[in-house]
């Protein structure tokens, strides 16, 4: 019988594995290049990718 695993458990498993993190980041990069992140349901993910691409210490708000 399959064991039900929560979304939080999946996320923790990915965050605990550098190889799994790389796979997720590569998949997101491919989705971005192909334009799939332009779909409305993925807009928050696209926003987070933009935030990650900014150099450390730079605010998203201009002064």
TIRO-2110 file (N, C-alpha, C; in Angstrom, 1 decimal):
// TIRO-2110
0.8, -1.2, 0.0, N, 1, A
0.0, 0.0, 0.0, CA, 1, A
0.9, 1.2, 0.0, C, 1, A
0.6, 2.2, -0.9, N, 2, A
1.5, 3.4, -1.0, CA, 2, A
1.3, 4.3, 0.2, C, 2, A
2.4, 4.9, 0.6, N, 3, A
2.4, 5.8, 1.8, CA, 3, A
2.1, 7.2, 1.3, C, 3, A
1.2, 7.9, 1.9, N, 4, A
0.9, 9.3, 1.5, CA, 4, A
2.0, 10.2, 2.1, C, 4, A
2.6, 11.0, 1.2, N, 5, A
3.7, 11.9, 1.6, CA, 5, A
3.2, 13.3, 1.4, C, 5, A
3.3, 14.2, 2.4, N, 6, A
2.8, 15.6, 2.3, CA, 6, A
3.7, 16.4, 1.4, C, 6, A
3.2, 17.5, 0.9, N, 7, A
4.0, 18.5, 0.1, CA, 7, A
5.2, 19.0, 0.9, C, 7, A
4.9, 19.2, 2.2, N, 8, A
6.0, 19.7, 3.1, CA, 8, A
7.1, 18.6, 3.2, C, 8, A
6.8, 17.4, 3.3, N, 9, A
7.8, 16.3, 3.3, CA, 9, A
8.5, 16.2, 2.0, C, 9, A
7.9, 16.4, 0.9, N, 10, A
8.5, 16.4, -0.4, CA, 10, A
9.5, 17.6, -0.4, C, 10, A
9.1, 18.7, 0.0, N, 11, A
9.9, 19.9, -0.1, CA, 11, A
11.2, 19.7, 0.8, C, 11, A
11.0, 19.2, 2.0, N, 12, A
12.1, 19.0, 2.9, CA, 12, A
13.1, 17.9, 2.3, C, 12, A
12.6, 16.9, 1.6, N, 13, A
13.5, 15.9, 1.0, CA, 13, A
14.3, 16.6, -0.1, C, 13, A
13.7, 17.5, -0.9, N, 14, A
14.4, 18.2, -2.0, CA, 14, A
15.4, 19.1, -1.3, C, 14, A
15.0, 19.9, -0.3, N, 15, A
16.0, 20.8, 0.3, CA, 15, A
17.1, 20.1, 1.0, C, 15, A
16.9, 18.9, 1.4, N, 16, A
18.0, 18.1, 2.0, CA, 16, A
18.9, 17.4, 1.1, C, 16, A
18.7, 17.6, -0.2, N, 17, A
19.6, 16.9, -1.2, CA, 17, A
20.1, 17.9, -2.2, C, 17, A
21.4, 18.1, -2.3, N, 18, A
21.9, 19.0, -3.3, CA, 18, A
21.5, 18.5, -4.7, C, 18, A
21.6, 17.2, -5.0, N, 19, A
21.3, 16.7, -6.3, CA, 19, A
19.8, 17.0, -6.7, C, 19, A
18.9, 16.8, -5.7, N, 20, A
17.5, 17.1, -6.0, CA, 20, A
17.3, 18.6, -6.2, C, 20, A
17.9, 19.4, -5.4, N, 21, A
17.8, 20.9, -5.6, CA, 21, A
18.3, 21.3, -7.0, C, 21, A
19.4, 20.7, -7.5, N, 22, A
19.9, 21.0, -8.8, CA, 22, A
18.8, 20.6, -9.9, C, 22, A
18.2, 19.4, -9.7, N, 23, A
17.2, 18.9, -10.7, CA, 23, A
16.0, 19.9, -10.7, C, 23, A
15.6, 20.4, -9.6, N, 24, A
14.5, 21.3, -9.5, CA, 24, A
14.8, 22.6, -10.2, C, 24, A
16.0, 23.1, -9.8, N, 25, A
16.4, 24.4, -10.4, CA, 25, A
16.6, 24.3, -11.9, C, 25, A
17.2, 23.2, -12.4, N, 26, A
17.3, 23.0, -13.9, CA, 26, A
16.0, 22.9, -14.5, C, 26, A
15.0, 22.2, -13.9, N, 27, A
13.7, 22.1, -14.5, CA, 27, A
13.0, 23.5, -14.6, C, 27, A
13.2, 24.3, -13.5, N, 28, A
12.6, 25.6, -13.5, CA, 28, A
13.3, 26.5, -14.6, C, 28, A
14.6, 26.4, -14.8, N, 29, A
15.3, 27.1, -15.8, CA, 29, A
14.8, 26.7, -17.2, C, 29, A
14.6, 25.5, -17.4, N, 30, A
14.0, 25.0, -18.7, CA, 30, A
12.6, 25.5, -18.9, C, 30, A
11.8, 25.5, -17.9, N, 31, A
10.5, 26.1, -18.0, CA, 31, A
10.5, 27.6, -18.3, C, 31, A
11.5, 28.3, -17.7, N, 32, A
11.6, 29.7, -18.0, CA, 32, A
12.0, 30.0, -19.4, C, 32, A
13.0, 29.2, -19.9, N, 33, A
13.5, 29.4, -21.3, CA, 33, A
12.4, 29.1, -22.3, C, 33, A
11.6, 28.1, -22.0, N, 34, A
10.5, 27.7, -22.9, CA, 34, A
9.3, 28.6, -22.9, C, 34, A
9.3, 29.5, -21.9, N, 35, A
8.1, 30.4, -21.8, CA, 35, A
7.0, 29.9, -20.9, C, 35, A
7.1, 28.7, -20.4, N, 36, A
6.0, 28.1, -19.5, CA, 36, A
5.8, 28.9, -18.3, C, 36, A
6.8, 29.6, -17.8, N, 37, A
6.6, 30.4, -16.5, CA, 37, A
5.9, 31.7, -16.8, C, 37, A
5.6, 32.0, -18.1, N, 38, A
4.8, 33.2, -18.4, CA, 38, A
3.3, 32.9, -18.2, C, 38, A
2.9, 31.7, -18.0, N, 39, A
1.5, 31.4, -17.7, CA, 39, A
1.1, 32.0, -16.4, C, 39, A
-0.1, 32.4, -16.3, N, 40, A
-0.5, 33.1, -15.0, CA, 40, A
-0.3, 32.3, -13.8, C, 40, A
-0.6, 31.0, -13.8, N, 41, A
-0.4, 30.1, -12.6, CA, 41, A
1.0, 30.0, -12.2, C, 41, A
2.0, 30.3, -13.0, N, 42, A
3.4, 30.2, -12.7, CA, 42, A
4.0, 31.6, -12.4, C, 42, A
3.2, 32.7, -12.4, N, 43, A
3.8, 34.0, -12.2, CA, 43, A
4.5, 34.2, -10.9, C, 43, A
4.0, 33.6, -9.8, N, 44, A
4.7, 33.8, -8.6, CA, 44, A
6.1, 33.0, -8.6, C, 44, A
6.2, 31.9, -9.3, N, 45, A
7.4, 31.2, -9.4, CA, 45, A
8.4, 32.0, -10.2, C, 45, A
7.9, 32.6, -11.3, N, 46, A
8.8, 33.5, -12.1, CA, 46, A
9.3, 34.7, -11.3, C, 46, A
8.5, 35.2, -10.5, N, 47, A
8.9, 36.3, -9.6, CA, 47, A
10.0, 35.9, -8.6, C, 47, A
9.8, 34.7, -8.1, N, 48, A
10.9, 34.2, -7.1, CA, 48, A
12.2, 33.9, -7.9, C, 48, A
12.1, 33.4, -9.1, N, 49, A
13.4, 33.2, -9.9, CA, 49, A
14.1, 34.6, -10.1, C, 49, A
13.3, 35.6, -10.4, N, 50, A
13.9, 36.9, -10.6, CA, 50, A
14.5, 37.4, -9.3, C, 50, A
13.9, 37.2, -8.2, N, 51, A
14.5, 37.6, -6.9, CA, 51, A
15.8, 36.8, -6.7, C, 51, A
15.8, 35.6, -7.0, N, 52, A
17.1, 34.8, -6.8, CA, 52, A
18.2, 35.2, -7.7, C, 52, A
17.8, 35.8, -8.9, N, 53, A
18.9, 36.2, -9.8, CA, 53, A
19.5, 37.5, -9.5, C, 53, A
18.9, 38.3, -8.6, N, 54, A
19.4, 39.6, -8.2, CA, 54, A
20.6, 39.4, -7.3, C, 54, A
21.6, 40.2, -7.5, N, 55, A
22.8, 40.1, -6.6, CA, 55, A
22.4, 40.3, -5.2, C, 55, A
23.1, 39.6, -4.3, N, 56, A
22.8, 39.7, -2.9, CA, 56, A
22.9, 41.1, -2.4, C, 56, A
22.0, 41.5, -1.5, N, 57, A
22.0, 42.8, -0.9, CA, 57, A
21.3, 43.9, -1.7, C, 57, A
20.8, 43.5, -2.9, N, 58, A
20.1, 44.5, -3.7, CA, 58, A
18.6, 44.4, -3.4, C, 58, A
18.0, 45.5, -3.1, N, 59, A
16.5, 45.5, -2.9, CA, 59, A
15.8, 45.5, -4.2, C, 59, A
14.6, 44.9, -4.2, N, 60, A
13.7, 45.0, -5.4, CA, 60, A
13.2, 46.4, -5.6, C, 60, A
13.3, 47.2, -4.5, N, 61, A
12.7, 48.6, -4.6, CA, 61, A
13.9, 49.6, -4.8, C, 61, A
13.7, 50.4, -5.8, N, 62, A
14.8, 51.4, -6.1, CA, 62, A
14.6, 52.6, -5.2, C, 62, A
15.8, 53.1, -4.9, N, 63, A
15.8, 54.3, -4.0, CA, 63, A
16.0, 55.6, -4.8, C, 63, A
END
